[in-house]
Amino acid sequence: MGCCSPNYQKMVEEEENKINEKNNKQVPLWGKLVSVLIVAGAWLIYFL
């Protein structure tokens, strides 16, 4: 199976989709809230 096979691109795309589904981890809500609070605090300190 070389790179010139008609099914090669399809196989590569399927493998990429499988890997992306496994690695698709979302940031939990508390992590987002902490990040927003840190950024908001930094902006507040910067402008005061």
Secondary structure in CASP SS format (residue, H / E / C, confidence):
PFRMAT SS
TARGET T0000
AUTHOR 0000-0000-0000
METHOD secondary structure of the structure
MODEL  1
M C 1.00
G C 1.00
C C 1.00
C C 1.00
S C 1.00
P C 1.00
N C 1.00
Y H 1.00
Q H 1.00
K H 1.00
M H 1.00
V H 1.00
E H 1.00
E H 1.00
E H 1.00
E H 1.00
N H 1.00
K H 1.00
I H 1.00
N H 1.00
E H 1.00
K H 1.00
N C 1.00
N C 1.00
K C 1.00
Q C 1.00
V C 1.00
P C 1.00
L H 1.00
W H 1.00
G H 1.00
K H 1.00
L H 1.00
V H 1.00
S H 1.00
V H 1.00
L H 1.00
I H 1.00
V H 1.00
A H 1.00
G H 1.00
A H 1.00
W H 1.00
L H 1.00
I H 1.00
Y H 1.00
F H 1.00
L C 1.00
END
